[in-house]
Amino acid sequence: MPFARRMLVEERRWLSPEEFTDVLSLCQLLPGPNIVNVAVCVGARYHGARGAVAAFAGLMTAPFFIVLALGALYTEYGHVPAVSALFRGISAAAAGLVVAMGLKMATSRRLRSAMASFALITFIGIALMRLPLVVFLLGAAPLSVAAALWRAK
């Protein structure tokens, strides 16, 4: 996802930071991996069904073979300390990229608005207070939709 954001927003400028946040928010509600959903949405936006298929194929082909190769490497040589350390380093780098993307997205105007309080309340309720996700969202979702509609007036 960090690479997708950098490519779509910063390099190609196909989406603004706010549009990327909107697309990602929508795609998080859909079943499946977020990055695949984002690729399909952006592909469909620019070139319809053919763009969605091309985006999916382009996104999945190379990683499929890379993961197969890494899986074979780990299966064969995972017990070797250097290989184990390599995989731990890859995990740390991936975590750092996700944090960096989150920080970039946090600079969005929408996240500095009053509506961001819903995201903060949701984080506190689910992550910190460990409230049941479905129950919490059933209560918070109507309130946030109502607030967004009220604010749009």
Sequence and secondary structure as in RCSB ss.txt:
>XXXX:A:sequence
MPFARRMLVEERRWLSPEEFTDVLSLCQLLPGPNIVNVAVCVGARYHGARGAVAAFAGLMTAPFFIVLALGALYT
EYGHVPAVSALFRGISAAAAGLVVAMGLKMATSRRLRSAMASFALITFIGIALMRLPLVVFLLGAAPLSVAAALW
RAK
>XXXX:A:secstr
 HHHHIIIIIIS SS HHHHHHHHHHHHHSSS HHHHHHHHHHHHHHHHHHHHHHHHHHHHHHHHHHHHHHHHHH
HHTTSHHHHHHHHHHHHHHHHHHHHHHHHHTTSTGGGSTTHHHHHHHHIIIIIS   HHHHHHHHHHHHHHHHHH
HH 
